[in-house]
Every structure is written in structure tokens, then in C-alpha cells.
Amino acid sequence: MYQVIARKYRPRTFAELIGQEHVRTTLENAITQQRIAHGYILAGQRGTGKTTIARILARCLNCVEGPTPTPCGVCSSCIETSQSSAPDVIEIDAASNRGINEMRELRENVRYRPSRDRYKVFIIDEAHQITNEAFNALLKTLEEPPEWAVFVLCTTESHKIPTTIASRCQQFSFRSVDFHEVVGRMEEICKAEGIEAEPEALAVIAQAGEGSVRDSFSALDQAIACCGNTLTGAAVRDLLGMYSLASLERVTQALLSQQTAAMLEIVAELESAGKNLQQFCREMARYFRNLLVAKITGKETRLIPAAAPEQARMRDTSAQFSEEDLTRWLQLTLELYGQLQYSMQPRLHVELGLMRLVHAGRIKPIEEALKELAASGGVPAPRPPQATAAAPVRAASVTERSQAPYAAPRPAASASSGPSYSAPPARTAAPPAPAPARTLAPQPSAPPAPRSTAIEPGSTKEKLIAALQEMRSAMSVQAVEDSQLIETQGTVEFLAPRSAKLGLMAKDVEKGLTQILGRAVRVKITIDETAVVAAPEKKPQTSEAEDEASQRAMAHPDVQRFQEIFPGSQVRGVRDLKE
């Protein structure tokens, strides 16, 4: 009867293991020094060898030549342990035996000596699914087991193991197996099975496994069943739903030429071919990550899970972009992948996401724009292709720069909200053509005349403001100042703008009126939609030193060039850093 590759080529000794050197070395030394613990927790992702090492440990302990780190493999104990039929090696699936009754039965079984072998080894797989009550029933047994009992708990979610259990066991964390080690092991298997496999095909299978040996071996078994004795990269990619470098390079070519139409064509072809768009975005994120690593390292590296020819192509592609662009695209792709998990219209999300990649590639740092301006003698550099920035571009503030360093271009703002010179933007579009010379701060159009809210000396309004100031109710003070107070018999009416409503509704206002009038009154608030609160007048700068500093700053060439690039900007304050 046929046996799958994952079972047929399962390691039977520590020497046959790939990866997990830290676990192998520790267990070999423990067996050699006769320092065998009564409990072990093997934790890690699926298919990395947890159950396999548990069985190898059982063979090492019960071999007729043992305990030894190199079991003979021919005695009855070694053979039966490998076949999961040894009487003193009990394997328990905690996913289906997770209750307190099963743990009580196990606790009773521990009391009896091994029927034939040296140790009684209990291998509990998926141990994190055991209930809390069942763990409590096993707690005392794990703390003080008989000398012939060894417990091995295998789990993919170690954080679900109670700390009372973990503190009584030695814990090992399993790591993802290296890409090149998995490929090397599959090459050995293909030679033993008489399979001709291209390096690209094995690389694709190892990528699909994502560090899991069992997943990689299962994919290899599937590829052999589909393609026969000859495995090609294209056939394996099509079988596993993986995307080739050529298909992913179409995205980078569209980014290089800044063509959004090409992005829409890519999505249309994926949709017509019935491809999974979420899987495509996942592969694209991995592709941008590999391009970024190739750009940083500049040589063949083990950090990229790909064969040498593929890494060379990635280095050539990454050389056409900057690290900032690749980082920005990777972040946007990861955001798109997360959105697709809850999207009801995946095609629309993918189209929008790919077009955002193109737009993000047009962003230019403000520092670079200023350098180009200085190099060209005061003439702004030409804008990139298809850039549409007719209106003045608002510069990002320092807060926006720290929170969203790779955000897409934002809409233009009005001239009155232009940035100050002391906070240059992080990134912006290419600078527009210089506008004709204009005054430093153009006078804005006259606002509507504010309603009179004068405070007469000795009036109820003045007394109320004084009372609220004593109560330290600043919001109510401002609201009363912005309102017109009309006092009638038993009622005080406030004719106020909408922005003052919340401050007038405070209990301090009613309390202050009662205090100054000596009687309880009813407060009435009338919202005047046409009311305009007068802005506080700015104090003119009367210091000659400040005027001189402002004149020097405005005469600086960089300030003048900045105003040429951003015609609607205003310099609202100048501060001497030496002070």
C-alpha cells in the first residue's frame, strides 16, 4: 500500500532531522548525561517536527542499547515506536480526548510500570485543547510522576497551556525550517523516488510550505501525482495557485511607467482567469518584501526564500526603485490584503489599491524638490508625467509626517491654511510653476461684521463673568462673552452663536446668576445662526528687535523660493533660535 512522502521519509533519529538544532542538541546532551526530565513541552508551528522529535525521544529512551542518543533502529522497541504500536509509548490526541475523564484514566495508567520497556512515554498531541479541569486533574501527576513516566506535550499554541503546567515541564520553541534546508531535503527525496524536478519547481513547493516541512512534503506529493516523474516550475505554480515572477513583474513595470490603465488590465485578466484576488495580493506583498530585501542587501541572501536565478531577477528589478518607494508599496499592499478579508467587492478594492500604488510612486520629498529648485537657479523642476496639481499643494504637518509617512497625496488646501516655514512637509507632489511675485500676506476678504457683545461696566453680564472666573469655568466665561444677555422678569435670555451653546448649558451659569441676582432665575438660550463671533485681535509687534528679525527672515533666499513654490503660503511668525 502506498505511503505518502511525509510519513515514508519521516526522520527516525536525531541525525535525520532538518532544522531545530537547539532542540536536538539539548535532548542529545540530556540523554548522554542521564538528565532526563519527566515533562517536556514542544511548541511551534505546524509541520516543524514536534511529534517526530517526541517519537525519536521515545526510541532513544527505550532502545535496548539505551538510553542513547543514537538508537539502533532494529530492536523491537525502535521498530514498534516508529510504527506507533509500542505498548509503552502511548500517543494521545488531545483534540478528541480533552476531558477530565480521559485525564483521570491517564493518571491511573501512569501508576503501573512499563510492560516491557524502560520508560512509559506519554505523547499528548494538540495539548492546548485540554480543558482547564482536565489540566488540573493532571497537575499533581506532572509534578511528582513515577520514575518510569515521561510526558511530552506537543502544541501549536503554547500560550494556552496553563502556567502551572508549563512550570513543571521543560519547554522548547520550534522554529520555521529554513527554505534552503527544505529544498535540499526534497532534492534527496526526488532522487530516491526517481523524480526529475527543476530547481524552480522545488523552490515553489518550499515557498508554498512557508517553513513547514510537512506542508512542503504534502505539496511535493500532490505535484508528483499531477505532473508525473517530471516537475516543471510553470506546472507546479499553476497547480498550487502561485504566481510567477513574470506575472508579478507586470505590476512593477506599470509602477515604473506610472500607468494606471495597465493596473486595471492586470485585475481584469486575473478576474477572467478565475484567480483568487486575495491570494494575488498576498503574493504581491511577499514580492515587494523580497524586492526590498534584495535592494538592501544587493547580493544573494538567505533572507529571500527563492532560488539564485530568481534572486538575480529581483535585484535587477529592485535597482529601478528606491527603498522608500518599495517600503511604501509594501505597506499599501499589506493594507489592501487586510481590507480584502472583509470586502464584499474584492475587484473594486484591488483596482483601487493598485491605482494607489501608482499615485504613491509620484510622491516626491520636499527636500528633493528644494534641491532641484536650488540647482536650477530658482526655476522649479518639471512635474512628473500625468501629475495633476494645478492648485497649491498643502504641506503635511509634523504630526502627519510621523503618523502616515507613506500616505497618498491629499487634496489641495486654501491659501489661508498654508504652512509656516518652521514646519516643512514630509512629502508632497512635484512643485508647480512659479506664480508672479505677490505681497507677503495678501489681505483676505472682509468677514461678516460681528455682532456686538460689548460688556458694560456694572452690568449683569460683567458680574456673571466675574463669578464664573471665580468658579474657574473658562468655557462658560467664553460662552457668556460671545453672547448677548437680555434680562427680563424671572428670565435671563442668552442670544448666542451655536458654538457657545455647550458653555451656557453648564450648571455654573445658573449658579452664577443666582449668586449675583440673589434669586433663582430661568435661563433661556436662543441660538442666533447669523451670529459671528469676533476673532481676538492680534497684538501688533512693537519690538524693534522682532521687526528686524522678521525682515531678515523674509529677505532670506530660501524663504523667498519657498513662497514661490507655494504661492498661497504665509509666514505667520519668526523666532530667533539663539534666544
LUMDOPA-365839 format. One record per atom (N, C-alpha, C): x negated, y negated, z negated. Coordinates in steps of 0.02 Angstrom, whole numbers, plus 50000, padded with zeros to 5 digits. Layout:
BEGIN
XYZ ...
! end
This chain:
BEGIN
499575006050000 500005000050000 499554993850000 499764988850039 499364982750046 499354978749981 498774976149965 498694972049906 498454965149927 498774959949903 498614953149925 497904951349905 497624946449940 496924944549930 496814942149859 497294938349831 497204935549764 497124941049712 497434946849722 497364952449675 496784957049694 496694958049757 496174962649780 495484960149762 495374953549767 494714950649755 494704946749689 495094948949642 495104945849576 494454947749539 494104942849510 493474944449476 493584949349417 493104953949410 493134958849355 492564958049305 492094953649321 491544952149275 491424944649276 491054942249226 490894935149223 490474933049283 490064937649310 489624935849366 490024934449430 490624937249436 491024936249497 491444929949494 491454926549438 491854920449431 491554914749472 491984910349497 491764904149529 492044898349487 491594893949469 491794888449426 491844890549353 492064885849311 492164887049239 491534889549205 490954886649222 490324888849192 490314887749117 490634882249094 490634880849022 490994886248982 491534888949010 491904894248976 491514900848979 491244902349037 490874908549045 490264908848999 489884903348997 489274903248955 489444904048881 489974900648858 490154901048787 490374908048768 490784911248809 491024917948793 490464923148797 490034922448846 489474927148851 489024926748789 488874920648767 488454919848707 488814922448645 489464921248641 489834923648582 489834931248578 489904934548635 489894941848636 489184944448620 488684941248648 487994943348635 487814942548561 488024937148530 487864935848460 488364938948411 488844942648437 489354945848395 489744940548354 489874934848384 490264929548352 490934928848389 491314934148387 491944934448424 492504931648380 492844926548406 493394923448369 494024927748374 494484926648329 495104930548329 495644927148372 495524920948394 496034917448435 495714912648484 495954912748546 495704908248599 496314905148634 496244898848653 496744895448694 496394893448759 496624896148815 496354894548881 496864890048917 496684883748927 497154878748954 496874875849018 497294874649067 497084871649130 497614872449183 497494869649242 497984870049295 498034877149321 498554878249361 498694884949385 498124887349431 498024893949431 497564897049478 496844895549468 496634893749407 495924892249395 495564897749356 495914903249341 495574909049311 495704910149237 496244907749210 496374908549138 496524915949121 497014918849154 497184925849141 496614930549163 496264928649215 495704932749238 495154933149185 494984927449156 494464927449104 494714931149041 495364930749027 495634934448969 495544941948980 495654944349041 495564951549054 494824953449053 494404949049079 493684950549077 493444950849005 493694946348963 493514946548892 493734953148860 494334955448877 494574961848850 494134967648873 493904967548935 493454972848960 492784972648923 492524966548913 491884965948878 491924968548806 492494967548773 492564969648703 492674977048696 493024980148744 493214987148737 492824991948780 492324989448818 491914993948858 491534998748813 491425004948837 491085009948796 490375007848780 490085003448820 489415000948808 489424994348768 490004992148748 490064985448718 490084985548643 490254979648617 490404973548656 489804971048695 489914969548759 489384967448803 489644962348854 489244957348872 489474952548923 489464955548994 489204961549003 489174964849069 489494971749063 490154972249066 490474978849060 490284983449118 490324989849104 490094994749154 490564995149214 491214994449202 491704994649257 491895001649278 491625006949247 491785013849267 492115017749211 492085015349150 492405018949095 493155018049100 493515022149063 494245021949066 494525015249041 494195012448991 494435006048964 494365000449016 493795000249051 493694994949102 494184995749160 494285001949182 494725003149239 495455001549221 495675003949163 496365002849144 496504995549128 496014992049101 496124984849087 496204981049153 495804982749203 495864979449268 496534980949301 496834986749286 497474988649315 498064986849270 497924983249215 498444981149168 498814987049138 498464992549125 498774998549097 498415001049035 497964997049007 497604999148947 498074999048887 498065004248846 498545004548789 498404999348736 497784996948730 497614992248677 497514985148703 497694983848764 497694977048792 498424975448811 498744971548769 499464970148777 499544963248808 499834963148868 499964956748903 500704955048894 500824948948870 501504946648855 501654940548897 502214940648932 502434934748970 502884930648924 502614925048899 502984920948852 503574917348885 503584917048951 504144913748984 504794917748974 504744924348968 505334928648957 505354931748888 504814931148849 504784933748781 504564928148735 504994923348727 504814917248692 505154916348625 505574920948606 505974920148545 505634922848483 505964921748427 505694923748362 505694931348354 506164934848385 506194942048379 505594945348413 505404942748472 504814945448506 504174944248466 504114938448434 503524937048395 503504941248331 504084942748303 504094947248245 503874954248264 504094956448323 503874963048347 503124963248358 502854957648387 502134957248398 501764957348330 502034953848282 501714953548215 501694960448183 502224964448193 502214971248166 501724975648203 501644974548269 501184978548309 500464977248290 500304971048268 499614969348251 499374973348191 499814975548148 499604978948086 499284985648099 499434988748156 499174995448171 498514995048209 498064999548194 497404999748226 497475001548299 496954999848339 496965001848410 497005009448417 497375011848466 497455018948477 496825022248505 496435018448544 495825021448574 495235016648573 495345010348589 494795005748600 494565002548535 494084998148543 493774994848485 494204989148459 494514985348505 494924979548486 495614980248516 496084977048483 496754976348509 496824969148534 496854968148599 496854961548630 497564959848653 497814954148629 498484951848647 498394945748693 498584946448756 498544941048806 499244938248815 499354932048792 500014928848796 499984923548850 500314924948906 500314920248963 500894915348957 500794909148983 501284903748978 501484902648905 500974902148862 501104901948790 501484895648769 501454890448809 501794884248789 502554884948788 502824890348817 503544891248818 503814894748757 503384896748711 503614899848649 503964894548607 504504896448576 504884891648535 504514890048470 504704884548440 504384882548377 504484887748322 505084890648319 505214895748269 504774901848279 504684903748343 504254909548358 503524908048341 503304901848354 502614900048335 502534900348259 503044898048223 502994898248150 502954905448125 503304910048158 503274917148139 502584920048152 502234917348202 501574919848220 501014916348183 501184911148147 500674906748118 500214910448069 500494913948021 500094917347970 499674922848000 499944926248050 499564931648083 498954928748120 499044923048152 498484919948186 497954917348137 498174915348078 497694912748030 497264918247998 497574923747982 497204929247949 497394935947982 497174937048044 497334943348078 496874948948053 497054955148066 496584960548050 495964960148094 495444963548073 494804962848107 494804965648178 495284969648195 495294972648262 495734968748311 496034963248291 496504959548334 496174953348362 496284952148427 496054946148462 496634943448503 496794937048493 497344933848529 497054929148581 497314929448642 497124924848696 497764921748723 497844915148712 498434911448734 498254907448797 498594908848851 498474905348915 499054900548928 498894894448947 499414889448956 499194884149007 499674881349042 499544875749087 499724869049055 500014869248995 500214863048960 500004863648887 499374862248875 499094863248808 499394858448758 499644852648780 499934847948733 500574850448700 500874855748727 501474858548698 501324863948645 500694865748638 500504870448586 500484866748520 500834869048468 500814865548403 500104865048376 499964859548343 499294858548316 499124863748263 499624866248229 499484871448179 499224877848212 499444879148273 499184884948311 498504883348340 498434877348371 497814875548403 497234875248353 497374873148292 496834872548243 496564879348220 496914884748234 496704891448215 496364895148272 496294891948329 496004895248388 495444890948417 495024894048457 494534890448497 494854888748565 494804882448584 495154880148644 494664878648699 494814880848760 494394879648819 494834876248872 494584870848900 494934867248953 494644869149021 495054871949063 494844874149129 494884868349179 494404867949223 494364862549272 494554865049341 494714860349385 494844862049455 494204864749486 494274869949525 493684873049556 493454868649614 492794867949620 492514863649671 492704866049741 492804861149785 493024862649854 492534867249890 491894865849884 491394869749921 491334876749893 491444877649828 491424884449799 492014888549825 492604885449832 493174889149858 493054891149931 492784886449970 492644888050041 492134893650046 491604893450005 491104898750007 491394905549989 491834905649939 492144912049920 492594914649974 492964910350008 493394912650063 492974915050123 492394912250135 491954914750187 491744921950173 491584923350109 491394930150091 491974934950101 492574932850084 493164937150091 493304938450165 493244933250206 493374934050278 492874938950309 492244938650289 491754943350315 491924950550293 492144951350230 492314957950207 492944960650241 493394956250260 494014958450292 493974958550368 493414956350395 493334956350468 493724950750502 493784945050469 494174939450495 493674934150521 493804931650582 493414926150609 493784919550594 493474915350555 493804909150534 493354903250549 493634898150580 493254892050591 493144888350525 492584884750519 492474880850457 493034875950443 493314872950497 493864868250487 494474871750458 494614877950479 495194881650454 495114883050379 494524885150358 494414886450287 494444880050247 494194874550276 494224868150241 494944865850231 495364866950281 496074865050274 496414869350220 496254875750218 496554880150168 496334878050098 495694876350090 495444874150025 495754867550004 495874863050052 496204856750037 496924857950014 497264862750045 497954864250025 497974867049955 497444870649934 497434873549867 497344868449812 497034862749828 496934857249780 496594859649715 496064863449722 495684865649664 495924872049632 496474874949656 496734881249630 496494886949675 496124891649646 495854897349685 496434901749708 496904903149665 497454907549684 497864904449739 498004897949736 498384894749790 498004895149856 497344894149854 496944894549915 496954901549944 496894906649901 496904913549925 497594915349953 498124912849922 498794914149949 498884910950017 498614904750026 498654901450091 498234905150143 497664907950122 497244911950168 497624918250190 497954921550143 498354927450160 498904925650210 499224919950200 499754917750245 499474916150314 498894913050316 498594911350381 498394917650419 498134922650384 497954928850419 498574932350446 499114932250407 499734935350430 500014931750491 499904925250495 500174921350551 499724921550612 499074920650602 498614919750658 498214926050676 498254931250636 497864937250651 497154936750627 496704939750663 496004940150642 495594934050663 495904929150694 495544923050714 495924917050687 495584913150645 495904907350615 495594901050644 496014896850673 495794890450700 496074884750658 495724879150660 495934873450619 496614870850638 496754870250704 497394867450726 497974871950705 497884878650714 498424883250696 498564883150621 498034882850581 498134882950509 498454876450486 498254870750516 498574864350498 499314864450513 499484867150571 500194867350590 500584872050544 500274877450522 500604882250479 500734879250409 500234875750382 500284873150314 500584866150311 500744863250368 501034856550368 500534851150353 499894852450364 499374847450351 499284843250414 498994837350406 498894832650461 498154832250478 498014832350542 497324832150564 497044825050558 496384824650563 496064818050561 496284813850620 496394817150677 496594813350737 497274809850726 497744813350693 498394810250682 498354804650630 497924805550579 497844800250529 497444794450556 496994795850602 496594790450632 497014785750674 497604788050696 498054783550733 498264777750689 498344779150624 498534773750578 497974768650572 497354770950565 496794766350559 496674762450624 496814765550681 496744761950744 497264756350749 497874757750726 498394752550725 498204746950677 497894748650621 497674743550574 497104739450603 496674742750640 496104739150670 496334734250723 496834736150762 497094731650814 497664727250789 497884728350726 498424724450695 499064724550738 499254730550758 499844731450800 500394734950759 500904731250741 501464734250704 501874738850748 501894737550814 502274741850859 502004748950859 501334749650854 501034756350851 501244760050789 501334756550734 501554759750672 502274762450680 502704758650712 503384761050723 503394767150769 502954767350818 502924773250861 502694779450823 502224778550776 501994784250736 502564787150696 502964782850664 503524785250624 504044788650668 504164785850727 504654788850772 504444795850794 503804796750808 503554803450828 503594808350770 503434806150709 503504810650651 504224812650640 504674807950648 505394809350638 505644814250691 505454813150753 505694817550807 505404824550801 504794825150773 504484831750765 504714835350702 505134832050662 505394835250602 504894835650545 504394831150545 503884831250493 504164828250428 503874830350373 504064827650308 503704821050298 504084815650294 503784809050288 503434808050221 503704811050169 503374810550104 502704814150104 502674819950136 502044823550142 501544819550184 501794816050235 501354811950277 501044806250235 501454803050194 501194797650151 500694800250100 500814806250076 500334809250029 499664810550063 499694813350123 499074814550161 498734807950179 499124802850194 498834796450212 498474793250152 498774793950092 498454791350032 497794794950019 497794801550028 497184805350019 496664803350072 496894801950132 496444799850186 496114793150170 496504788250147 496224781750129 495734782450070 495894786850023 495424788049968 494774790749994 494794795550039 494184798350067 493794793150108 494154788950144 493814783550181 493454778850133 493784777250078 493474772750029 492854775849999 492884782349982 492294785749954 491734786050006 491914787450069 491414787550122 491094780750132 491494775450125 491224768650132 490744767050075 490904769250015 490494767649957 489844771649958 489894778149971 489294782349969 488864781550031 489184781350090 488794780550152 488434786750174 488564792550143 488234798750162 488684804550144 488474810550163 488864816450146 488864817550071 489454818850044 489524819349971 490014824749953 489944827449893 490404832449867 491044829249840 491064822649838 491664819249814 492224819549865 492064821149927 492584821549980 492694828949996 493284831649984 493414838750000 493534839750074 492994839650112 493034840550184 492364843250209 492394846350268 491784848950298 491344843250322 490714844850337 490224839750358 490444836050421 490694839350474 490914835450533 491474830550517 491944832550474 492494828050456 492234822150416 491764823350372 491484817850333 491114812850378 490784815350430 490434810850476 490944806350513 491504809150533 492024805150566 492314799950519 492394801950456 492654797150406 492174791450395 491524792950394 491034787550385 491044782750444 491134785350504 491174780950563 491794776550560 492354779550538 492974775550533 492934770350478 492664772250420 492634767550364 492164761750377 491684762750421 491214757250436 491554751350469 492154752250497 492504746850530 492924742550482 492954744550419 493354740950370 492934739250309 493194734750269 492854732950206 493144737050149 492784737150093 493024740750034 493674737650008 493734730950014 494334727649990 494944729850030 494864730350097 495424732450139 495634739650123 495144744150117 495304751150103 495624751850034 495384748049986 495684748349919 496404745849921 496524740449957 497194737649962 497664742549997 497444745650050 497864750350086 498004756550044 497514758850006 497624764649962 498154763049910 498124757149881 498624755249831 499324754749861 499384751649919 500034751049952 500314757849972 499874762449994 500104769150013 500354773049953 500004772449897 500224775849836 500904773049813 500994766549819 501654763649802 502194766249848 502034766849912 502524769449960 502694776649945 502194780649927 502324787749911 502784788249850 502674784049800 503114784149741 503824782049758 503904777149802 504574774949821 504954780249860 504604784249899 504944789349940 505244794949898 505014795749837 505284801049794 506014799649775 506224793349779 506904791549760 507274788049818 506994788149877 507284784449933 507834788549967 508384785149984 508904788250023 508804787050098 508344782550115 508184781050185 507424781450193 507134787350195 506404787950197 506094784850259 506434785250316 506134782450376 506054774850370 506564771550343 506524764250337 505964762350289 505874766150236 505354764650188 504664765550220 504584770950259 503934772150290 503774766850342 504274764850382 504154759650431 503954753050397 504324751350345 504164745250309 503474745650276 503314751550248 502674752350215 502094751850264 502154754850322 501614754450371 501524747450399 502074743850408 502014736850430 501694732450376 501834734050313 501494730350259 500744731450261 500534737450280 499814738650286 499504734050338 499854733150394 499594728650446 499554721550421 500084719250388 500094712350363 499564711350310 499454716350267 498954715750215 498254715350244 498144718250303 497494717950334 497324711050361 497824706650367 497694699850392 497494694950337 497544697150275 497384692650220 496634691250219 496464684950208 495764682950206 495624679350140 495074680850107 494924677350044 494834669850056 495044665750008 494974658550015 494234656550016 493814660349980 493104658849981 492814659450051 493034664850085 492784665850154 493034660350201 493664658150191 493924652850232 493544646350221 493354644850159 492974638850145 492274639250174 491974645250172 491314646050202 491334644850277 491834647650309 491904646550381 492014639150397 492394635850353 492514628750364 491874624750357 491464626450307 490834622950298 490354624250355 490344630550380 489894632250434 490094628950500 490744627650508 490974624550570 490974616950568 490714614050514 490664606850510 491324603350497 491764606550461 492394603350442 492984605450484 492894609750534 493444612050577 493644618950553 494274620150535 494484626650509 494374632050562 494224638150537 494124643850582 494774645750615 494764648650676 495384650650710 495724656150671 496384655850671 496774660750634 496744667450670 496824673150635 496804679650667 497394680750712 497364686150755 497914687350802 498574688350767 499104685750798 499794686550776 499924683450708 499474679150684 499604675950619 500134670550628 500604670350585 501154665450589 501164661650524 500794656450520 500764652350459 500824645050478 501404643050504 501484636150526 501554631450467 501894633850415 501984629650356 501374630050312 501274624950269 500704625350223 500764631450179 500204634850167 500204641050130 500094639550057 500514642450014 500434641449943 499884645949917 499454643049877 498904646949849 499124650649787 498874656849778 499044660749719 498714657949658 499074658049603 498784655649540 498324660949511 497984659149456 497524663849424 497904669849397 498514668649371 498904674149344 499094679049399 499314676449457 499494680849512 498884684649536 498304681649533 497704685049557 497534691049514 497644690349448 497474695849404 497994701349405 498634699549417 499154704549414 499264708049481 499174704749536 499304707749601 498754705849649 498154709049642 497584706949683 497664708749756 498134713349771 498204715549840 498914714649865 499244709549840 499934708349860 499954705749931 500514707149965 500604704750033 500684697150033 500594693850091 500654686550094 501344684350071 501374678850032 502004676150006 502244670450050 502894668750046 503154663150085 502824656650066 502824651950114 502514645450101 502944641450053 502614637250012 502964633049964 502954625849988 503344621649955 503384614649975 502764610949953 502684604849979 502084601049964 502054598949892 502644598049860 502644595749791 502404601049743 502394607549764 502164612749720 501474615249738 501074610949769 500404612949790 499954614249732 499404617749742 498974619549687 498514613949668 498264614249606 497734609649585 497064612349607 496584608049613 495934610149638 495574614749590 495754614249524 495394618249474 495594625549475 496104627649512 496314634649514 496384636849586 495844638349622 495874640549691 496204647249697 496534648849752 496904655049758 496434660949768 496714667049753 496314673049761 496274675049834 496844675349869 496844677349939 497404673349973 497314671750035 497824668250072 497724669750145 498184667450186 498114668550257 497594663850285 497434664650349 496934660350380 497154653150378 496694648350368 496904641350362 497184638550426 497714634450422 498004631450482 497574625650507 497774622950564 497404617350593 497444611250548 496914607050544 496924601250500 497454596150521 497764593250472 498264588250484 497934581350484 498264576250513 497984569550511 497884567250440 497404562750431 497234560150365 497854556850335 497954558050271 498514555050236 498294552850167 498734549550133 498564547250066 498504553150018 498174551949961 498044557249914 498684560349887 499134556349863 499754558849833 500344555149864 500644557649919 501204554249950 501784553649903 502114547949905 502664546649860 503264550849880 503534554849834 504124558849851 504744554449857 505244557349887 505874553649895 506174552249826 506504546649820 506754544449755 507304549149731 507254551849669 507764556449643 508394552549625 508944556049614 509554552649593 509454549049527 509784543349521 509694539249460 509944543049400 509534543649347 509754547449288 510294543749250 510724547649217 511254544749176 510944541549114 511224536149092 510964532549034 511074536648971 510534538148936 510564541648872 510174537748820 510244531048822 509874526848776 510104528048704 509634527148658 509774528148587 509794521348553 510374519348531 510444512848498 510234513548425 509874508548399 509664508848329 510254509148282 510234513648234 510754514348184 511364518048207 511364520648268 511934524148294 511954531248266 512544534448276 512614541448254 512124545948290 511984544448353 511514548548391 510814548248361 510604542148341 509934541348312 509894545148245 510424544548204 510434548048139 510434555648149 510814558048199 510834565248212 510154567848233 509814564048276 509154566148299 508664566548240 508704561648195 508264561648136 508414567648091 509064569248083 509244575048042 509004581548073 509064582148140 508834588248174 508074588848171 507724583248174 507004583448168 506794585948099 507164584048047 507014586647980 507134594147977 507634596448013 507774603748015 507294607448061 506864603648097 506374606648144 506724610648198 507264607948223 507634611048279 507474607248343 506894608748372 506654604948430 507114605548490 507394611548501 507824612448559 508454608248553 508734607848493 509334603848483 509184596448489 508594594248466 508394587248472 508374585248545 508054589448586 508004587848657 508694587648690 509134592348669 509804592648698 510204586348681 510144583948619 510504577948598 510234571848634 509574571448643 509274565848678 509504565448750 509624571248782 509824571448853 510584570648861 510954569848807 511684569548810 511934562648790 512544561448810 512904555348790 513414557148736 513384553748679 513804555448622 514404550748620 515004553748618 515634550048614 515984552248550 516064547548504 516354549148439 517074546648436 517544551248422 518254549548413 518474551948344 519094551348328 519344553148262 519324560748253 518864562948208 518814570148192 518454574248244 518214571148297 517884574848351 517274570948375 516744574648389 516144571748420 516034575548486 516084571848541 516024574848607 515334573348636 515014578348663 514374577648697 514484578448771 514334573248810 514344573548883 513634575148904 513514581448924 512824583848931 512724587648996 512114587949020 511964592249078 511984599549056 512014604049105 512074611149090 511464613749052 510884610949065 510274613349032 510274612048958 510694607448934 510714605648862 511254609448824 511634613748858 512194617048826 511974621648769 511444625548781 511224630248730 510984626748667 510624621148674 510384617548615 510954614348576 511484612148610 512054609048575 512494614148540 512464620348562 512874625548531 512574628148466 511964626048449 511644628248388 512024625648327 512004629648273 512354627648211 512034621548179 511404620148195 511064614348165 511414607848185 511704607548247 512034601448270 512644599948226 513064604948215 513654604048174 513464602448102 512934605748078 512704604548009 512434597448002 512064595048053 511794588248050 512334582948053 512874584048094 513424579348097 513794578948030 513894584647999 514224584647933 513814580847881 513154581547888 512714578347840 512724570747847 512694568147909 512654560847918 513324557447915 513874561147932 514544558047931 514904559247865 514664563847825 514974565147760 515614569047764 515784571647821 516394575647828 516294580547886 516694585647886 516664590647940 517014587948002 516694588848059 516974586548122 516964592348172 517374591448223 517394596448276 516924594248332 516504598848354 516024597448408 516314599748474 516314595348523 516564596948590 516004595548640 515874600448682 515344599848732 515664599748801 515534594448838 515794593648907 515194593648954 515194598249001 514644598849048 514754594049106 514264589849118 514284585049173 513834587649228 514134590449281 513744593449335 513334588349373 513534582049371 513174576849409 512624573749367 512554575849305 512054572749261 511354574849282 510904570249282 510204571449298 509794569049240 509414573549210 509004571649153 508384568049178 508264562449150 507674558549170 507044561949147 506584562849193 505944565949176 505534561249133 505154563949087 504734559549045 504214556049087 504144549649074 503664545749112 502954547549093 502534548149144 501834549649132 501464543249112 501054544049063 500664538349039 500104536749089 500064530649111 499534528949159 498854529549126 498364531649167 497684532149143 497374525149140 497244523149080 496964516449069 496214516549055 495944522749046 495234523149030 494824522149093 494344517649088 493904516449146 493494522549162 493294526449110 492894532449122 493304537649161 493954538249143 494374543049180 494474540849251 494584534349262 494654531849331 494024533149371 493454532149341 492824533149377 492724540549393 492894545049346 492834552149359 493304554349415 493904551649417 494384553449469 494134551049538 493844545149541 493594542549604 493014546849629 492564548849583 492004553149604 492254559849630 492754562749595 493014569249615 493354568849684 493744563549696 494094562949759 493634561449817 493044558749801 492554557349854 492124563349871 492194568749832 491774574749845 491984577949911 491504580149952 491674583050019 492104589250013 491974593649963 492374599749957 493104598349942 493224593149901 493914591249886 494264588649948 493914584549987 494214581950047 494354587550098 493904592450104 494024598050150 494604602250127 494654603150061 495204607150034 495874603850051 495904597250047 496524593750063 496664593950137 496144594350178 496264595050250 496564601850266 496324607050230 496584613750243 497304614350218 497434611450158 498104611750129 498374604650125 498694602250178 498904595250181 499384593250125 499804597850103 500294596150053 500044596549981 499414597949971 499164598849903 499054592149869 499054592449802 498954586549762 498454588049706 498014583349693 497564583949636 497884580049579 498134583749530 498524580649476 498114579149414 497514581249412 497104579849353 496374581349367 495944577449337 495224578349344 494934578549273 494534583649260 494234584449194 493484585149201 493114581649160 492384581949160 492174587949119 491864592849151 491664598949116 491104597749066 490744592249071 490204590849024 490464588348957 491084586148955 491354583648892 491574589248847 
! end
